[in-house]
Amino acid sequence: MDRKDFLRTFLVLGGYSLFTSFTEDNPSQDFTRDQLIGKGNPDILGESYLTTMHRETAVALQKMRTAASKEHIDLEVVSAFRSFQRQKEIFENKFITYRAEGLPPLETIEKIIAYSTIPGTSRHHWGTDLDLIDGNKPKPSDVLVAKNFHGDGPYCKMKEWMDLHANDFGFYEVYTDNSLRKGFKYEPWHFSYAPVSVPMLRAYATLDLKNILLEEKIKGSEYFTDSFIEKYRKENIFDINPKLL
């Protein structure tokens, strides 16, 4: 986030504690290992799966929802905070299923990480990242597919509005439609609250990812070689919207 974008975001959000969570001069904070991998964070609040998120994310989201509603857009959350355990269940269920279908281990892992993160590496662990749709539109059978957000898709108006205004509230698309970007596929529904997620990513970069994955005994972790981890870090964790680095 450049200084112009940051100052604009600060003013729009009424200065809500952004100077304590994200500045260019002091971009890092002290985060525990468990906070960074989704195993405990006192700033994560909410009463249900769809409302549980970082407290500052929730404040910014409400301001953005209010603005969007003036254009008859209902920013509906379909995924917010996701714990380590929940991500582990998602990953391991897919691992078991694909292996049972006869897919070799490495191909199984590659298939999973086209869209799903390895537990302990998801941005949703931080409570800063949200999957959003327009709740005013009819829901197709599969809501989180790119075609729904473009052309005559039900969420194209929402996507156009987000492209114009999301940054004003501190939210940035994570996995952009950039042909040069590697890692996770394009996700026009996935937005991150930068004032919190940027310092968390910088702290996350200092973790020994391979040891964490081995310690947590994730199915398939024996195939996470040094070269795989390095490639995964480079492409899946850090090859994102530059505004979020």
LUMLOZA-952836 format. One line per field, with one value per residue (C-alpha): x, y, z; residue number from 1; residue in one letter. Coordinates in Angstrom, 2 decimals. Each point is the difference from the previous one (the first is absolute). Example, Ala and Ser with C-alpha at 12.3 -4.5 7.8 and 13.67 -1.06 7.14 Angstrom:
2
x 12.30/1.37
y -4.50/3.44
z 7.80/-0.66
seq 1/2
type A/S
# end
This chain:
245
x 0.00/1.63/-0.23/-2.79/-2.14/0.77/-0.96/-3.20/-0.88/0.75/-2.27/-2.86/0.10/0.06/3.47/-1.17/3.23/1.78/3.12/0.36/-0.51/1.62/2.37/2.76/2.53/-0.88/-1.59/0.58/-1.51/0.61/-2.18/0.20/0.47/-3.52/-1.53/1.68/-1.08/-3.58/0.22/-0.96/-0.32/-1.68/-0.87/-2.22/-3.61/-3.42/-3.07/-0.15/2.17/-0.93/0.47/3.22/2.92/2.66/-1.68/1.48/-1.05/-3.55/-0.08/1.33/-2.36/-3.02/1.03/0.48/-3.33/-1.79/1.54/-0.80/-3.60/-0.58/0.51/-2.34/2.91/-0.04/3.56/-0.66/2.81/0.16/3.34/1.90/2.29/0.96/1.82/3.01/-2.11/-2.69/2.57/1.66/-3.34/-0.53/3.51/0.11/-3.46/1.08/3.29/-1.80/-2.56/2.50/2.33/-2.92/-0.71/3.53/1.72/3.69/0.93/1.80/-2.73/-2.55/1.69/0.35/-3.70/-0.99/2.13/-1.44/-2.70/0.39/2.82/2.06/-1.12/2.13/0.51/-3.49/-0.55/-3.42/1.84/0.56/-3.63/0.94/-1.11/-3.56/-1.76/-2.82/-3.05/-3.03/-2.73/-2.62/0.51/-1.25/2.64/1.19/0.76/3.71/0.44/3.79/0.89/1.51/-2.71/-2.52/1.95/0.35/-2.09/-3.63/0.84/-2.14/2.85/1.49/-1.51/1.48/3.39/-0.04/-0.87/2.76/2.54/-0.82/-0.51/1.39/3.45/-1.57/-0.97/3.32/-1.08/2.01/-0.59/2.58/0.26/-0.27/-0.73/3.62/1.27/3.53/-1.08/0.56/-1.40/-3.70/-2.47/-1.79/-2.55/-2.09/-1.94/2.98/0.92/2.45/0.03/3.49/0.62/0.05/0.89/3.15/1.82/-1.24/1.43/3.33/0.08/-1.09/2.96/2.35/-1.52/1.65/-2.86/1.31/0.53/-3.47/-1.64/1.97/-0.73/-3.73/0.08/-2.05/-0.83/2.40/2.56/2.67/-0.11/0.65/3.64/2.19/-0.48/-3.79/-0.17/2.13/-2.15/-3.21/1.22/1.06/-3.05/-2.93/0.77/1.88/-1.03/-3.03/-1.22/3.13/-2.10/-0.20/3.75
y 0.00/3.28/3.10/1.56/-3.13/-0.33/3.57/-0.27/-3.21/1.59/2.94/-2.11/-2.25/2.94/-0.87/-3.20/-1.24/-0.36/1.69/-2.74/-2.81/1.11/2.77/0.23/1.03/-2.75/-2.82/-2.89/-1.17/-2.83/-2.95/-3.45/-3.14/-1.10/3.32/-0.27/-3.59/0.32/-1.64/2.92/3.79/2.25/2.51/-2.52/0.71/-1.13/-1.98/-2.33/-1.43/2.83/2.82/-1.15/2.15/2.40/2.81/2.72/-1.86/-0.10/3.78/0.71/-2.53/1.66/3.38/-1.54/-1.86/3.24/1.73/-2.91/-0.18/3.46/-1.65/-2.86/-2.38/-2.25/-1.09/-3.44/-1.97/-3.65/-0.70/1.95/-1.29/-3.63/-1.78/-2.24/-3.02/0.82/0.51/-3.27/-1.81/1.53/-0.86/-3.52/-0.92/0.95/-1.83/-3.19/0.29/0.61/-2.73/-2.44/0.87/-1.13/3.37/-0.15/1.97/2.90/0.40/-0.12/2.86/2.06/-0.49/1.09/3.14/1.32/1.55/-1.29/0.92/-2.33/0.35/2.53/2.03/1.41/3.76/-0.78/-1.00/3.69/1.11/2.69/-1.75/-0.32/-1.78/2.32/-0.21/2.23/-1.24/1.87/-2.35/-3.57/-2.53/-2.39/-3.58/0.86/3.60/0.27/-0.38/2.82/0.06/1.19/3.24/0.97/0.49/-0.74/-1.81/0.80/1.67/2.11/3.24/-0.74/-0.74/3.26/1.89/-1.74/0.76/3.69/0.29/-2.91/1.57/3.09/-2.20/-1.86/-3.11/-1.41/-2.93/-2.64/-2.41/2.32/-0.80/0.36/-2.49/0.33/-0.85/-3.56/-1.92/0.07/0.58/3.30/0.70/3.13/-0.59/-0.03/3.32/0.74/2.81/1.33/2.06/-3.24/-2.67/1.73/-0.01/-3.52/-1.21/1.63/-1.74/-3.27/0.21/-0.58/-3.37/-3.35/-1.29/-3.49/-0.72/1.28/-2.28/-3.00/0.81/0.19/-3.44/0.98/-2.85/0.10/2.13/-2.63/1.17/3.63/0.10/3.08/0.78/-0.43/2.32/2.64/-0.12/0.09/3.01/1.86/-0.73/-0.71/2.24/2.95/0.16/2.13/3.55/2.15/2.39/-2.73/-0.59
z 0.00/-1.00/2.21/-2.03/0.28/3.69/0.85/-2.02/1.83/3.36/-0.69/-1.32/3.06/2.37/1.22/1.71/1.64/-3.32/1.27/2.60/-2.50/-3.24/-1.01/-2.54/2.64/2.51/-2.01/2.41/3.27/2.39/-0.96/1.52/-2.05/0.93/-1.10/-3.38/-0.68/1.20/3.42/2.22/-0.31/2.59/-2.73/-1.80/0.94/-1.22/0.83/-3.02/-2.75/-2.37/2.49/1.66/-1.10/1.26/1.93/-2.23/-3.12/1.33/0.53/-3.49/-1.58/1.59/-1.41/-3.44/0.18/0.86/-3.02/-2.33/1.19/-1.46/-3.39/0.95/0.52/3.05/0.79/1.40/1.64/-1.00/1.69/2.64/2.76/-0.41/2.80/-0.45/0.90/-2.55/-2.76/1.01/-0.39/-3.47/-1.18/1.41/-1.25/-3.52/0.44/1.04/-2.81/-2.81/1.23/0.12/-3.62/-0.87/-0.37/1.03/3.15/-1.69/-2.62/2.78/1.83/-3.18/-0.76/3.49/0.05/-3.25/2.21/3.57/2.34/2.12/3.66/1.80/-3.18/-0.65/0.05/1.47/3.19/0.71/-0.07/-2.52/-3.18/-1.23/-2.85/-1.12/-2.24/-0.61/2.30/-2.04/-2.95/-0.46/1.01/-2.71/1.03/0.28/1.11/0.09/-3.67/-2.04/-2.68/2.60/0.40/-3.67/-3.12/0.82/3.25/3.05/1.84/-2.79/1.37/3.40/-1.55/-1.95/3.19/1.95/-2.70/0.40/3.74/2.04/0.34/1.59/2.95/0.23/-1.92/-2.93/-2.31/0.88/-2.94/-2.97/-3.63/-1.08/-2.56/1.41/3.54/1.19/2.95/0.80/-2.80/-0.53/2.75/-0.70/3.24/2.39/1.66/2.79/2.56/-0.62/3.16/2.00/-2.57/-1.27/3.36/0.66/-3.30/0.77/3.37/-1.63/-2.37/2.95/0.95/-0.75/-2.10/-0.63/3.70/0.83/-2.56/1.26/3.64/-0.71/-1.67/-3.05/-2.37/-2.92/1.85/-0.63/-3.63/0.92/-1.06/0.34/-3.69/0.27/3.03/-1.71/-3.12/2.05/2.02/-3.11/-2.16/2.32/2.96/-1.48/-3.66/0.77/-0.58/0.57/2.10/2.64/0.34
seq 1/2/3/4/5/6/7/8/9/10/11/12/13/14/15/16/17/18/19/20/21/22/23/24/25/26/27/28/29/30/31/32/33/34/35/36/37/38/39/40/41/42/43/44/45/46/47/48/49/50/51/52/53/54/55/56/57/58/59/60/61/62/63/64/65/66/67/68/69/70/71/72/73/74/75/76/77/78/79/80/81/82/83/84/85/86/87/88/89/90/91/92/93/94/95/96/97/98/99/100/101/102/103/104/105/106/107/108/109/110/111/112/113/114/115/116/117/118/119/120/121/122/123/124/125/126/127/128/129/130/131/132/133/134/135/136/137/138/139/140/141/142/143/144/145/146/147/148/149/150/151/152/153/154/155/156/157/158/159/160/161/162/163/164/165/166/167/168/169/170/171/172/173/174/175/176/177/178/179/180/181/182/183/184/185/186/187/188/189/190/191/192/193/194/195/196/197/198/199/200/201/202/203/204/205/206/207/208/209/210/211/212/213/214/215/216/217/218/219/220/221/222/223/224/225/226/227/228/229/230/231/232/233/234/235/236/237/238/239/240/241/242/243/244/245
type M/D/R/K/D/F/L/R/T/F/L/V/L/G/G/Y/S/L/F/T/S/F/T/E/D/N/P/S/Q/D/F/T/R/D/Q/L/I/G/K/G/N/P/D/I/L/G/E/S/Y/L/T/T/M/H/R/E/T/A/V/A/L/Q/K/M/R/T/A/A/S/K/E/H/I/D/L/E/V/V/S/A/F/R/S/F/Q/R/Q/K/E/I/F/E/N/K/F/I/T/Y/R/A/E/G/L/P/P/L/E/T/I/E/K/I/I/A/Y/S/T/I/P/G/T/S/R/H/H/W/G/T/D/L/D/L/I/D/G/N/K/P/K/P/S/D/V/L/V/A/K/N/F/H/G/D/G/P/Y/C/K/M/K/E/W/M/D/L/H/A/N/D/F/G/F/Y/E/V/Y/T/D/N/S/L/R/K/G/F/K/Y/E/P/W/H/F/S/Y/A/P/V/S/V/P/M/L/R/A/Y/A/T/L/D/L/K/N/I/L/L/E/E/K/I/K/G/S/E/Y/F/T/D/S/F/I/E/K/Y/R/K/E/N/I/F/D/I/N/P/K/L/L
# end
